[in-house]
Amino acid sequence: MKRHIRHVPDKLIKTKVLCRCAEVRSQIPLTQSMNGRVLYDMLHKYGMVYIKPCQGAQGNGVIRVDKIRRGGRRARTVYRYQEGTRVRSFAHFGKAYQELYRLTKGTPYLVQKGIELLTYRGRPFDIRVMVQRSRRGSWDATGIVGRVAHPRKVVTNGSQGGTIYPVDVILQPYASHGRRKALIASMQRIGVKSARQLAAVFPGIREIGADIALDRHLKPWILEVNTSPDPCPFTKLRDRSMLHRIIRYGRGYGRKYRLKCTKSKRGMV
């Protein structure tokens, strides 16, 4: 019999639930509901933030916002945002926020402390960890994959033209073989802890996709957790073992996946 699979779309609600767990909270960048004051304060504290629709998918609506100091003795502050491939700059925060408000159409957005992503071949990347409930009831990390952003975009999603690589490949410039193995295991544990925490509040959840960034110190940060993750990135790996495992686990709780994935690209290694 097919079991109910619960989907929790609101990013802010999921973040608040995850932050109740001390082990997970330390891996989450500060995230708040957006208004003009919150955006201004976080920009002036961190210099760069991401704003995201509280309910959205596939990287749609995600905007990077920077506060930049330019010039020497007569330095001036510039507020810049990037949405998709479009970049705009403003001399005053009020003008920047007015334009951002127009773009977001007044819908609920969140502001998240910006984590400067590591890059692979000059393009930022993050890591998707797939975690699923087994027939026995345990939470298992069933897949992990690297997502490299489109050359002219700030989001890494395959649906936005991102390129998919094995995680071990994109981490090679940053860590030894042993360190890479430890990092991968650490990110898988973070994914499992996140799934357990969300399932404690939303018992119908059967799977999550945790999007994790590594900063320049190789600390993992949870950028977002999706409760209805798309396995498409795993179709781009030459090694199909993770994809087959994901499909097998999904079959156990009645999930069928659409595996025709045309927008993302397979990385050449």
C-alpha positions as CSV (number, residue, x, y, z in Angstrom):
1,M,0.0,0.0,0.0
2,K,1.3,3.4,-0.9
3,R,2.2,5.5,2.1
4,H,1.6,9.2,2.5
5,I,4.8,11.2,1.6
6,R,4.7,14.6,3.3
7,H,6.1,17.7,1.5
8,V,7.0,20.8,3.5
9,P,7.4,23.7,1.0
10,D,8.2,26.6,3.3
11,K,11.9,27.2,3.6
12,L,11.6,29.4,6.7
13,I,9.5,26.8,8.6
14,K,12.0,24.1,7.8
15,T,14.9,26.2,8.9
16,K,13.2,27.0,12.2
17,V,12.6,23.3,12.8
18,L,16.2,22.4,12.0
19,C,17.5,25.1,14.4
20,R,15.8,23.3,17.3
21,C,18.5,20.7,17.1
22,A,21.8,22.1,18.5
23,E,24.0,19.7,16.3
24,V,22.3,21.0,13.1
25,R,21.8,24.6,14.1
26,S,25.6,25.2,14.1
27,Q,25.7,24.3,10.4
28,I,22.9,26.7,9.3
29,P,23.7,30.3,8.2
30,L,21.6,33.0,10.0
31,T,18.2,33.0,8.2
32,Q,15.4,35.5,8.8
33,S,12.1,36.6,7.3
34,M,12.8,39.5,4.9
35,N,11.8,43.1,5.3
36,G,13.8,46.3,4.6
37,R,15.3,46.6,8.0
38,V,16.4,42.9,8.2
39,L,18.0,43.1,4.7
40,Y,19.8,46.3,5.6
41,D,21.1,45.0,8.9
42,M,22.3,41.7,7.5
43,L,23.9,43.3,4.5
44,H,25.8,45.7,6.8
45,K,26.9,42.9,9.1
46,Y,27.9,40.3,6.5
47,G,28.4,42.2,3.2
48,M,26.6,39.6,1.2
49,V,23.4,37.7,1.5
50,Y,21.0,35.6,-0.5
51,I,17.3,36.3,-0.6
52,K,15.0,33.4,-1.5
53,P,11.2,32.9,-1.8
54,C,9.9,31.1,1.3
55,Q,8.1,28.8,-1.1
56,G,10.0,28.1,-4.3
57,A,11.9,25.4,-6.1
58,Q,14.7,24.8,-8.6
59,G,16.6,28.0,-7.7
60,N,13.8,30.2,-9.1
61,G,13.6,33.6,-7.5
62,V,17.0,33.3,-5.6
63,I,18.9,36.6,-5.6
64,R,22.4,37.4,-4.4
65,V,22.7,40.9,-2.8
66,D,26.1,42.5,-2.1
67,K,27.2,45.7,-0.2
68,I,30.4,46.9,-1.8
69,R,32.8,49.7,-0.9
70,R,34.4,51.2,-4.0
71,G,37.1,53.8,-4.3
72,G,40.0,55.1,-2.1
73,R,39.7,58.2,0.1
74,R,36.3,59.0,-1.4
75,A,35.0,55.5,-1.0
76,R,31.4,55.0,-1.7
77,T,29.0,52.2,-0.9
78,V,27.2,50.4,-3.8
79,Y,24.4,47.9,-3.4
80,R,24.4,45.2,-6.1
81,Y,22.1,42.3,-6.8
82,Q,22.2,39.4,-9.3
83,E,19.1,37.6,-10.3
84,G,19.7,34.9,-13.0
85,T,22.2,36.6,-15.4
86,R,21.0,40.1,-14.6
87,V,23.2,42.3,-12.4
88,R,22.1,45.8,-11.2
89,S,23.9,48.3,-8.9
90,F,22.5,51.2,-6.9
91,A,24.1,54.0,-5.0
92,H,21.5,53.9,-2.2
93,F,19.9,51.0,-0.3
94,G,16.4,52.5,-0.5
95,K,16.6,52.4,-4.3
96,A,18.0,48.8,-4.3
97,Y,15.3,47.6,-1.9
98,Q,12.5,49.3,-3.9
99,E,13.7,47.3,-7.0
100,L,14.0,44.1,-5.0
101,Y,10.5,44.5,-3.6
102,R,9.3,44.9,-7.2
103,L,11.0,41.8,-8.2
104,T,9.7,39.7,-5.3
105,K,6.2,41.1,-5.9
106,G,5.7,41.5,-2.2
107,T,5.6,37.7,-1.7
108,P,7.2,36.2,1.5
109,Y,11.0,36.0,1.2
110,L,13.8,35.1,3.6
111,V,17.3,36.6,3.9
112,Q,20.2,34.2,4.5
113,K,23.7,35.1,5.5
114,G,25.8,34.7,2.4
115,I,28.3,31.8,2.3
116,E,31.0,32.3,-0.4
117,L,30.9,29.0,-2.3
118,L,34.1,27.2,-3.2
119,T,34.6,27.1,-7.0
120,Y,35.5,24.5,-9.5
121,R,37.1,25.7,-12.7
122,G,36.0,29.2,-11.7
123,R,32.4,28.4,-11.1
124,P,30.7,28.2,-7.6
125,F,29.5,24.8,-6.4
126,D,27.5,23.2,-3.7
127,I,26.7,19.6,-2.8
128,R,23.4,17.8,-2.8
129,V,23.0,15.0,-0.2
130,M,20.1,12.6,-0.7
131,V,18.7,11.0,2.5
132,Q,15.9,8.4,2.4
133,R,13.8,6.3,4.8
134,S,14.5,2.6,4.5
135,R,11.9,-0.1,4.7
136,R,13.3,-0.8,8.2
137,G,12.7,2.7,9.3
138,S,16.3,4.0,9.4
139,W,17.5,7.2,7.7
140,D,20.2,6.5,5.2
141,A,22.3,8.8,3.0
142,T,21.7,7.2,-0.4
143,G,23.5,9.7,-2.7
144,I,25.8,12.7,-2.8
145,V,26.7,14.8,-5.9
146,G,28.4,18.1,-6.8
147,R,26.4,20.9,-8.5
148,V,28.5,23.5,-10.3
149,A,26.7,26.8,-11.3
150,H,26.1,28.0,-14.8
151,P,29.0,30.3,-15.8
152,R,26.8,33.5,-15.6
153,K,24.6,32.5,-12.6
154,V,24.8,32.4,-8.8
155,V,22.6,29.3,-8.3
156,T,23.8,25.8,-8.8
157,N,20.6,24.0,-9.7
158,G,20.7,21.7,-12.7
159,S,17.4,23.3,-13.8
160,Q,19.2,26.6,-14.1
161,G,21.9,25.1,-16.4
162,G,24.2,23.8,-13.7
163,T,26.7,21.0,-14.3
164,I,26.9,17.8,-12.3
165,Y,30.1,16.3,-11.1
166,P,31.1,13.5,-8.6
167,V,31.8,15.1,-5.3
168,D,35.3,13.6,-5.0
169,V,36.3,15.4,-8.3
170,I,35.3,18.9,-7.3
171,L,36.9,18.6,-3.9
172,Q,40.3,17.4,-5.3
173,P,41.7,21.0,-5.5
174,Y,41.0,21.6,-1.8
175,A,41.7,18.4,0.1
176,S,43.7,15.2,0.1
177,H,42.0,11.8,-0.6
178,G,41.6,11.1,3.1
179,R,40.3,14.5,3.9
180,R,37.8,14.3,1.0
181,K,36.5,11.0,2.4
182,A,36.0,12.5,5.8
183,L,34.2,15.6,4.4
184,I,31.8,13.4,2.4
185,A,31.1,11.3,5.4
186,S,30.5,14.5,7.5
187,M,28.1,15.9,5.0
188,Q,26.2,12.6,4.8
189,R,25.9,12.7,8.6
190,I,24.6,16.2,8.5
191,G,22.0,15.1,6.0
192,V,20.8,12.2,8.2
193,K,20.6,14.5,11.3
194,S,18.5,17.0,9.3
195,A,16.1,14.3,8.1
196,R,15.6,12.9,11.6
197,Q,15.0,16.4,13.0
198,L,12.4,17.3,10.3
199,A,10.7,13.9,10.5
200,A,10.3,14.3,14.3
201,V,8.0,17.3,13.6
202,F,6.6,16.2,10.2
203,P,6.3,12.4,10.5
204,G,5.1,11.9,6.9
205,I,8.5,12.8,5.5
206,R,10.3,9.9,3.7
207,E,13.1,11.7,1.9
208,I,15.1,14.9,1.8
209,G,17.7,16.6,-0.3
210,A,20.1,18.7,1.7
211,D,22.0,21.4,-0.2
212,I,25.3,22.0,1.5
213,A,28.0,24.5,0.9
214,L,31.7,24.4,2.0
215,D,33.4,27.6,2.9
216,R,37.1,28.3,2.5
217,H,37.8,26.6,5.8
218,L,35.9,23.5,4.4
219,K,33.2,23.9,7.0
220,P,29.8,22.5,5.8
221,W,26.8,24.9,5.8
222,I,23.2,23.8,5.2
223,L,21.8,26.2,2.6
224,E,18.4,24.5,2.1
225,V,16.6,21.2,2.7
226,N,14.1,20.0,0.2
227,T,11.5,17.4,1.3
228,S,10.6,16.5,-2.3
229,P,14.1,16.2,-3.8
230,D,14.6,15.7,-7.5
231,P,17.0,12.8,-8.3
232,C,17.8,14.2,-11.7
233,P,21.4,15.2,-10.8
234,F,22.2,11.6,-10.2
235,T,21.3,10.7,-13.7
236,K,24.3,12.7,-15.0
237,L,26.8,10.6,-13.1
238,R,28.6,7.8,-15.1
239,D,28.4,5.6,-12.1
240,R,24.7,4.7,-11.8
241,S,24.9,2.9,-8.4
242,M,23.6,5.9,-6.4
243,L,20.7,6.5,-8.8
244,H,19.7,2.8,-8.6
245,R,19.8,3.0,-4.8
246,I,17.7,6.1,-4.7
247,I,15.1,4.5,-7.0
248,R,15.0,1.4,-4.9
249,Y,14.5,3.3,-1.6
250,G,11.8,5.5,-3.2
251,R,9.9,2.4,-4.4
252,G,9.8,1.2,-0.8
253,Y,7.6,4.2,0.2
254,G,5.7,4.5,-3.1
255,R,7.7,7.3,-4.8
256,K,8.1,7.3,-8.6
257,Y,10.7,9.6,-10.1
258,R,10.6,11.5,-13.4
259,L,14.1,10.8,-14.8
260,K,14.1,12.7,-18.1
261,C,16.5,15.5,-17.2
262,T,17.5,17.8,-20.0
263,K,18.5,21.1,-18.4
264,S,21.5,20.0,-16.3
265,K,24.8,19.0,-17.9
266,R,27.2,16.2,-17.2
267,G,30.6,17.4,-16.1
268,M,33.6,16.3,-18.2
269,V,36.4,14.8,-16.0
